[in-house]
Amino acid sequence: MRPMPSRRHAIADDIRGKISSGRIKAGERLPSEAQLAADYAVSTATLRNALSVLHGEGLIEKIHGKGNFVRQPLRRITYLGGGLSARTKPSTDSALRVSVRTTNLQAHGQLISLLGVSASSPLTEFLCLSHQGKSPHSLARIYVPHELAPTDVPAESRCYEGVEAKLAELRPPLAEVRERVTARPSTPEEATVLRISSALAVLAITRVATDRTGRVVEAALLVLPGDRADALFITNHVTHEGTSGE
């Protein structure tokens, strides 16, 4: 005999059904939590638990001061690793919009070891937040030595590749890129910025690029929510064929 679903799961199932059937459309605001609690004859706490299930599934998002909204269908991107340039490939033809905030700061904490610099060394941070429509999609913090930072990175770009191209203008040729990929829960800050559940796993990618002298010229911390991103790494093996008798 199958157990009866809890009230929160029954409510989540009902709202999920309305979303999948189109009765509640993408981008539409749900009724207030008080109204929904009254409609389902449950406490506000039970109603919020039901919404948290849908929030964790990525079906709805809560915008502070505005309410709960049905998410637009999430566009998946593929992070292409293993090369001398960071690339993301959208699963559709149109790229995500990227907003960029530039900040000059001094090396501190993990940035000291990440870039191999002394404390208080001048750095420039490029905080890149991609958007799908009005919804945040993924997050990247890129750090470069201040003297290698271009001054004309636009505040908004059509894709990450445009930002990367600007950063490469003053950067010496790269000799090595190391990438560490970790699956973990989002931090409270990441969950707030990306408007995702704190229980949702993210792909956290730490990317460190060095030039031919061994100097770190760029370090990037990327956060890609697991419900909309994949990582792909391709290794090309080169074989050397000799000629017998030589």
PEHU-V989805 format. One record per backbone hydrogen bond with DSSP energy under -1.0 kcal/mol. NH is the residue of the N-H (numbers start at 0). CO is the residue of the C=O. If there is no record, write none. Layout:
nh=(NH:NH)
co=(CO:CO)
This chain:
nh=(9:10:11:12:13:14:15:16:17:18:19:20:22:23:26:27:29:35:36:37:38:39:41:46:47:48:49:50:51:52:53:54:55:56:57:58:60:62:65:66:68:69:70:76:77:78:79:80:88:90:96:97:98:99:100:102:104:106:110:111:113:114:116:119:120:122:123:124:125:126:127:128:129:130:131:134:136:138:139:140:141:142:143:145:147:148:156:163:164:165:166:167:168:174:175:177:179:181:183:185:190:191:192:193:195:199:201:202:203:204:205:206:207:208:209:210:213:216:217:218:219:220:221:222:223:225:227:229:231:245)
co=(5:6:7:8:9:10:11:12:13:14:15:16:17:17:69:24:67:31:32:33:34:35:36:42:43:44:45:46:47:48:49:50:51:52:54:53:68:66:62:62:60:27:58:227:88:229:86:231:77:75:130:156:128:154:126:124:122:120:107:108:109:110:111:106:117:104:143:102:141:100:139:98:137:96:134:131:129:222:127:220:125:218:123:121:144:145:97:159:160:161:162:163:165:209:209:207:205:203:201:199:186:187:188:189:190:196:183:223:181:221:179:219:177:217:175:214:210:208:208:142:206:140:204:138:202:200:224:76:78:242)
